Amino acid sequence: MHIVVVGGSFGGLTAAYDLRRLLRRRDHQVTVISKERRFIFIPSLPWVAMGSKTIADISFDLEAPLIAKGINFVEAAITGINPRTRKVLTDGTEYEYDILLLATGHRSANEAVPGLGPFDGPGHSLMSPAEAEEARDSWAAFLRDPGPIVIGCAPGASCLGPAYEFLFEAHHALQRRRIRHRVPITFVTPEPFLGHFGVGGFGKARQFFEGELEQRDIRYFNSAAISQITSESVELSDGKVFESRYSLVIPPLAGIPAVAGTDGLANPKGFIPVDAHYRHPDFPDIYAVGVAVALPPVEETTVPVNFPKTGHMTEQMAKIAAHNIASDINGSEQTTHELMVECIMDMGDKAAHIRADPARPPRNVSQMSVGKRWLWAKRFFANYYLWKIKRGATRSPKWVW
């Protein structure tokens, strides 16, 4: 049997390693198709944008580790999927599958707001390595001639954490250069309150983040709908206009064209519906995990805020899906569980450790701890995870990192 995994990031790599461990090699073939040759630790992209890390520092080549585990590797972008003939299409090549797992990630829906960038407009972003590098180069130029900046998220965004991290890191960097007084900072978010993060908030996060921004003299606007970004300003739908020489705005996301363009596979935004086992409801031989999956928001808000799909959540989805694919093949019992979220947010001179279980309220666990020790922990974990995943060490207790 041939299992094809599309995607070489958190979801695809975790699923491929688990499938290879759970299925006998002589009977089952596992192939990873990835448009990227390197695994990149996406949570470290804010560090790339600030110039403290390079892409090489937070990545490794995929081919050798996968081949060493008995997994085929194909470096290619998929151009289409035919669920009825069970084929994945790339430029000039077709790959037949018995079971398909899609961990295809996202595209930035920059068409949602005029000016979202950096390659479609003057705004900056952190949603890909190329965007983080562009943000870094533009930030270095900005520092030579500083002025007002706006940081935030567009309506419908789901990946809100990087905006907060860049906000705190930018403030810290400006203070260290003793030019913070020359840079008014405005934070603009569609969240109904600070610390909502698309999960409805947790504990006293609202009070904490309000206090942290106020202490840093950062203006913030909740339930804010950015309507346009220009090279000189950020405009809101209610008529507010903020002068800005550097505007970093996280966009809403959508499914990649090959998925969105496959009849019956995805919803109108290009995300893939799945059941509790991460299996497609209409194509039982297709599974999906990660950002590619359609997950509803936790609540309706004045300005849309979508449910996040972090690397940690993606890894959980991948482990569940891999277990269920193997169970389907081997005739054993399937499994599922509620997603939980755990992350460490860099705040410049310290960090916040956040844990919510389950991710959707109400919760059994809702914890936040703050201190410099968590900044050290975040730096250690980034290196540890790269070491771990490169070696295929995806065994972990209770579905966590």
PyMOL commands that set and color helices and strands:
alter all, ss='L'
color gray80, all
select helices_A, chain A and resi 10-22+42-50+56-58+63-68+110-112+129-144+161-176+180-182+205-215+257-260+290-292+311-330+372-390+397-399
alter helices_A, ss='H'
color red, helices_A
select strands_A, chain A and resi 2-6+29-34+38-40+59-61+72-75+78-82+87-90+93-96+99-102+107-108+149-153+185-188+219-221+226-229+233-236+241-243+246-250+253-254+286-288+341-346+351-357+365-371
alter strands_A, ss='S'
color yellow, strands_A
deselect
rebuild
show_as cartoon
